[in-house]
Amino acid sequence: MKKDVLVPRETMAITMLNQKELATDSFFESHCWEKLKSLVFCAVLWTGHNQEEAKFIKATSFDFLENDEIIKEIEADYEFIRQKLVTQGFESLTGKDGKWIQARTKGAGHGTTSRAFYARKELVKIIFGV
C-alpha cells in the first residue's frame, strides 16, 4: 500500500502454459481464458521484515466479457504470443511480450524452462479498481 492505496507489487500468475494447447487453441478456447473468467482475486497485505504476517484486504472477481475492449486487447496479446510460439519456438517467449498478459518463465532459479501466463501489474490494478 502506498498512501492508503492498494498498489500491486508483482505480476499475478494466471495458469501454466502448455505448448501444444497454445499452438492449437484460440484465445476463447484456451485454458488461459477459462482461468481468467473464473478467478476470484484476493488482495493480501504482507508485513514484517520477512513478510511474516498477512492481512486480507479485498476479494473481487472481474467480469470479463468477450466483447469488452480490454478482453480484445488480452486476446491480441494471447494471439501474438501464440504466433510467436508457432513461428519462433517456445524458447522465444519472454516477459516482454504482451500489453496485459505475458508468457514468461515460472519456477525457482535461472535456467527454468517452464512458462506460465501472468497478468501484468497494470491489469491487476484494473481488476482491483485502483
C-alpha positions as CSV (number, residue, x, y, z in Angstrom):
1,M,0.0,0.0,0.0
2,K,1.1,3.5,-0.8
3,K,-0.6,6.4,1.0
4,D,-3.5,4.0,1.8
5,V,-4.0,3.0,-1.8
6,L,-3.7,-0.7,-2.8
7,V,-0.8,-1.0,-5.3
8,P,0.2,-4.4,-6.7
9,R,3.9,-5.1,-6.3
10,E,4.1,-8.1,-8.5
11,T,2.5,-9.7,-11.6
12,M,-0.1,-12.4,-11.0
13,A,0.2,-16.0,-12.3
14,I,-2.9,-17.0,-14.3
15,T,-2.0,-20.5,-15.5
16,M,0.8,-22.7,-16.7
17,L,1.5,-22.6,-20.4
18,N,1.1,-25.8,-22.4
19,Q,2.9,-25.6,-25.7
20,K,0.6,-27.9,-27.6
21,E,-2.5,-26.2,-26.5
22,L,-1.1,-22.8,-27.1
23,A,-0.2,-23.7,-30.7
24,T,-3.7,-25.1,-31.5
25,D,-6.2,-23.2,-29.3
26,S,-7.5,-19.8,-30.0
27,F,-7.9,-17.4,-27.0
28,F,-11.6,-18.2,-26.3
29,E,-10.9,-21.9,-26.4
30,S,-7.8,-21.6,-24.2
31,H,-7.1,-22.6,-20.6
32,C,-5.9,-19.0,-20.1
33,W,-9.4,-17.7,-20.9
34,E,-11.1,-20.3,-18.8
35,K,-8.9,-19.3,-15.8
36,L,-9.3,-15.5,-16.3
37,K,-13.1,-15.6,-16.5
38,S,-13.5,-17.8,-13.4
39,L,-10.8,-16.5,-11.0
40,V,-11.6,-14.9,-7.6
41,F,-8.9,-12.4,-6.9
42,C,-7.7,-11.8,-3.3
43,A,-5.6,-8.9,-2.2
44,V,-3.3,-9.5,0.8
45,L,-1.1,-7.0,2.5
46,W,2.1,-8.7,3.7
47,T,4.0,-7.0,6.6
48,G,7.1,-7.6,8.6
49,H,10.8,-7.9,7.7
50,N,10.3,-11.3,6.0
51,Q,6.7,-10.8,5.3
52,E,5.8,-12.8,8.4
53,E,2.2,-11.5,8.7
54,A,-0.6,-11.1,6.2
55,K,-3.7,-9.1,6.3
56,F,-6.7,-9.8,4.0
57,I,-7.6,-6.6,2.1
58,K,-10.1,-7.4,-0.6
59,A,-11.6,-10.1,-2.7
60,T,-13.1,-9.5,-6.1
61,S,-14.0,-11.1,-9.4
62,F,-13.7,-9.5,-12.7
63,D,-16.5,-9.8,-15.2
64,F,-14.5,-10.5,-18.4
65,L,-16.9,-10.2,-21.3
66,E,-15.8,-11.3,-24.7
67,N,-16.7,-8.0,-26.3
68,D,-15.0,-5.7,-23.8
69,E,-12.2,-3.7,-25.2
70,I,-9.7,-4.9,-22.5
71,I,-10.6,-8.6,-23.5
72,K,-10.0,-7.8,-27.1
73,E,-6.5,-6.5,-26.1
74,I,-5.8,-9.5,-23.9
75,E,-6.9,-11.7,-26.8
76,A,-4.5,-9.8,-29.1
77,D,-1.7,-10.4,-26.5
78,Y,-2.5,-14.1,-26.5
79,E,-2.6,-14.4,-30.2
80,F,0.7,-12.5,-30.5
81,I,2.3,-15.0,-28.1
82,R,0.7,-17.9,-29.9
83,Q,2.0,-16.8,-33.2
84,K,5.5,-16.2,-31.7
85,L,5.5,-19.8,-30.4
86,V,4.5,-21.2,-33.8
87,T,7.0,-19.1,-35.8
88,Q,9.9,-18.7,-33.4
89,G,9.6,-21.6,-30.9
90,F,8.9,-22.0,-27.2
91,E,12.3,-20.5,-26.1
92,S,11.4,-17.2,-27.8
93,L,8.6,-16.4,-25.3
94,T,9.6,-13.7,-22.9
95,G,8.0,-11.4,-20.3
96,K,8.5,-8.6,-22.8
97,D,5.6,-9.8,-24.9
98,G,2.1,-8.5,-24.4
99,K,0.4,-5.4,-23.0
100,W,-1.8,-7.0,-20.4
101,I,-0.6,-10.6,-20.2
102,Q,2.8,-12.1,-20.7
103,A,4.2,-15.7,-21.1
104,R,7.3,-16.0,-19.1
105,T,9.4,-18.4,-17.1
106,K,7.9,-19.9,-13.9
107,G,9.9,-21.6,-11.2
108,A,12.9,-21.1,-9.0
109,G,16.3,-20.2,-10.3
110,H,17.7,-19.3,-13.6
111,G,17.5,-21.8,-16.4
112,T,14.0,-22.9,-15.8
113,T,12.2,-23.9,-19.0
114,S,8.5,-23.9,-17.8
115,R,6.4,-20.9,-18.8
116,A,3.2,-19.5,-17.4
117,F,0.8,-16.8,-18.4
118,Y,0.9,-13.8,-16.0
119,A,-1.3,-10.7,-15.6
120,R,0.9,-7.6,-15.7
121,K,0.6,-5.2,-12.7
122,E,-1.4,-2.8,-14.8
123,L,-4.1,-5.5,-15.3
124,V,-4.1,-6.4,-11.6
125,K,-4.7,-2.7,-10.9
126,I,-7.8,-2.7,-13.2
127,I,-9.1,-5.9,-11.6
128,F,-8.9,-4.3,-8.1
129,G,-10.1,-0.9,-9.3
130,V,-7.1,1.0,-8.3
